[in-house]
C-alpha cells in the first residue's frame, strides 16, 4: 500500500513527535517504507519569509518588494533557522551539515534576488512578474530547510530516506509543476526508502501565483495523483471534529469518523480547510481517499474523506464558521419581477474577484455574505454608486453540515437552540442539496452560536 502523507508546519515544529508517532510508530523493517511525506516549513518560517498569514505582518518579501534591506532581513532569517537546527540536534540532526545546507540555500536565494533587483532597476521589464518570481524563491526556502533536515535525521537513525527537492534551485529546466513531480519520482524504489518531499514545487506556471499559501497541499495532491496512491493522509495538530474544541471544550468536540468531499468543500468555503479545495479536487476526481489524522494521537484512525460516503443515519457532522465576514444587502423597490436584476451586482463582484459565501433573496432585496477583507470595501464603494440602497453589516456565519441532513427537525432544533440563547438569525441559507445550513448572526454571538448548535445538533 503506497501512501502520500502531508505534515503541517505546527507538527513539523515538534518533529520528535512526528518521528515517533507518524514516521516510526510501531513499524519495523520494510514496514517503514512505501510512504512519501510532503512537508511544510517549520511553524512561522513561511510567515517570516513572506508575510504573516493571519495578521499580514511583513516578512522578507516586503523588504524586497519595497526596495528595503532584504539582504540583512535574510541574514536575520538565517539566524532563526540555525536556532531551529540547534534544537533539532537533540533528536539526531547533524548540525554542521544542516547549517551548511541552509546557509548555502540562502546564499543562492540572495544571488537570484540581487539579479532580479538589478533587472528591475534597469526599467526594461514589467516589475510584477519579477516580484512574483521573488515570492516563489523565498517561499521555497522554508520547505527545503525542513525536508532536508528530516532526511538527515532519519538517515542518522538508520532509516533509509531520500530528499526530494522540488524547489528547482539547481536547474533551469522549463518544467511544469506536474512534469517536475513526475520526473522527481520516476526512478524511486519506494519499497526501500521513505521519500521526504518539499511542499514547494517549482514550475513554469508558478505554484504561488496559482495557489498562493495553499501550495504545499497542492504539491501533496499532485504527488498522490501522479503516483496513484492508495491513500492521501494529512497529519494535523488536531482532529477534524464536530466543532472547534477551543470554543466548545474537548469533551464536547467529537472527532468525525467519516465524511465526503462535498462536506470538505463546505468547510473550505468558511475558511476551515480540512484540505485546500484546489488540492482536494484532483484527489476527488482520481478516486483517492483523504485521511485527516491527529499527529499527537497516532492510534486514532482519524477522519476518512471519500467520494461516496453518506452517513447511514441522519446527523449533523460538523459545526463550523467564521466571524470575519460582512453581510451586504442591495434593496430596490423596482427589483420585484425584473429579470436579471442581480447581474449588475454580480458583474461588480466578478471585476473585483470577490466570491460570496451565501446569497439570499426576496422580492426586492439581495443579501450576500463575503469575507471582510480590504478589497471588499473597494467593491462595496463601487456597488453603492449603482444600486438604490446598500446596507452593510459586520456579521458571523456558522454552518451545520452533514452528508445526511435532509431530514425533518434539524432546522427546527438549530433555530430553537439559538432562540433559547436569545440569538437572532439575521439571514439563513440552505440549498436543495441539503448538506449545509448556514446561520448568519451578529458577530458578537459567534462563539455562543457555535456552542449552542454543537450542543443541540452534535452533542454526546
Rosetta blueprint (number, residue, H / E / L):
1 X L
2 X L
3 X E
4 X E
5 X E
6 X E
7 X E
8 X L
9 X H
10 X H
11 X H
12 X H
13 X L
14 X L
15 X H
16 X H
17 X H
18 X H
19 X H
20 X H
21 X H
22 X H
23 X H
24 X H
25 X L
26 X L
27 X L
28 X L
29 X H
30 X H
31 X H
32 X H
33 X L
34 X L
35 X E
36 X E
37 X E
38 X E
39 X E
40 X L
41 X L
42 X L
43 X L
44 X L
45 X H
46 X H
47 X H
48 X H
49 X H
50 X L
51 X E
52 X L
53 X L
54 X L
55 X L
56 X L
57 X L
58 X E
59 X L
60 X H
61 X H
62 X H
63 X H
64 X H
65 X H
66 X L
67 X L
68 X L
69 X L
70 X H
71 X H
72 X H
73 X H
74 X H
75 X H
76 X H
77 X H
78 X H
79 X H
80 X H
81 X H
82 X H
83 X H
84 X H
85 X H
86 X H
87 X H
88 X H
89 X H
90 X H
91 X H
92 X L
93 X L
94 X L
95 X H
96 X H
97 X H
98 X H
99 X H
100 X H
101 X H
102 X H
103 X H
104 X H
105 X H
106 X H
107 X H
108 X H
109 X H
110 X H
111 X H
112 X H
113 X H
114 X H
115 X H
116 X H
117 X H
118 X H
119 X H
120 X H
121 X H
122 X H
123 X L
124 X L
125 X L
126 X L
127 X H
128 X H
129 X H
130 X H
131 X H
132 X H
133 X H
134 X H
135 X H
136 X H
137 X H
138 X H
139 X H
140 X H
141 X H
142 X H
143 X H
144 X H
145 X H
146 X H
147 X H
148 X H
149 X H
150 X H
151 X H
152 X H
153 X H
154 X H
155 X H
156 X H
157 X L
158 X L
159 X L
160 X L
161 X E
162 X E
163 X E
164 X E
165 X L
166 X L
167 X L
168 X L
169 X L
170 X L
171 X L
172 X L
173 X L
174 X L
175 X L
176 X L
177 X H
178 X H
179 X H
180 X H
181 X H
182 X H
183 X H
184 X H
185 X H
186 X L
187 X L
188 X L
189 X L
190 X H
191 X H
192 X H
193 X L
194 X E
195 X E
196 X E
197 X E
198 X E
199 X L
200 X L
201 X L
202 X L
203 X L
204 X L
205 X L
206 X L
207 X H
208 X H
209 X H
210 X H
211 X H
212 X H
213 X H
214 X H
215 X H
216 X H
217 X H
218 X H
219 X H
220 X H
221 X H
222 X H
223 X H
224 X H
225 X H
226 X H
227 X L
228 X L
229 X L
230 X L
231 X E
232 X E
233 X E
234 X E
235 X E
236 X E
237 X L
238 X L
239 X L
240 X L
241 X E
242 X L
243 X L
244 X L
245 X H
246 X H
247 X H
248 X H
249 X L
250 X H
251 X H
252 X H
253 X L
254 X L
255 X E
256 X L
257 X L
258 X E
259 X E
260 X E
261 X H
262 X H
263 X H
264 X H
265 X H
266 X H
267 X H
268 X H
269 X H
270 X L
271 X L
272 X L
273 X L
274 X L
275 X L
276 X L
277 X H
278 X H
279 X H
280 X H
281 X H
282 X H
283 X H
284 X H
285 X H
286 X H
287 X L
288 X L
289 X L
290 X E
291 X E
292 X E
293 X E
294 X E
295 X L
296 X L
297 X L
298 X L
299 X L
300 X L
301 X L
302 X L
303 X E
304 X E
305 X E
306 X E
307 X L
308 X L
309 X L
310 X L
311 X L
312 X L
313 X L
314 X L
315 X E
316 X L
317 X L
318 X E
319 X E
320 X E
321 X E
322 X E
323 X E
324 X E
325 X E
326 X E
327 X E
328 X E
329 X E
330 X E
331 X E
332 X L
333 X L
334 X L
335 X L
336 X L
337 X L
338 X L
339 X L
340 X L
341 X L
342 X H
343 X H
344 X H
345 X H
346 X H
347 X H
348 X H
349 X H
350 X H
351 X H
352 X L
353 X L
354 X L
355 X L
356 X L
357 X L
358 X E
359 X E
360 X E
361 X E
362 X L
363 X L
364 X L
365 X E
366 X E
367 X E
368 X E
369 X E
370 X E
371 X E
372 X L
373 X L
374 X H
375 X H
376 X H
377 X H
378 X H
379 X H
380 X H
381 X H
382 X H
383 X H
384 X H
385 X L
386 X L
387 X L
388 X L
389 X E
390 X E
391 X E
392 X E
393 X E
394 X E
395 X E
396 X E
397 X E
398 X E
399 X E
400 X E
401 X E
402 X L
403 X L
404 X E
405 X L
406 X L
407 X L
408 X L
409 X L
410 X H
411 X H
412 X H
413 X H
414 X H
415 X H
416 X H
417 X H
418 X H
419 X H
420 X H
421 X L
422 X L
423 X L
424 X L
425 X L
426 X L
427 X E
428 X E
429 X E
430 X L
431 X L
432 X L
433 X L
434 X L
435 X L
436 X E
437 X E
438 X E
439 X E
440 X E
441 X E
442 X E
443 X H
444 X H
445 X H
446 X H
447 X H
448 X H
449 X H
450 X H
451 X H
452 X H
453 X H
454 X H
455 X H
456 X H
457 X H
458 X H
459 X L
460 X L
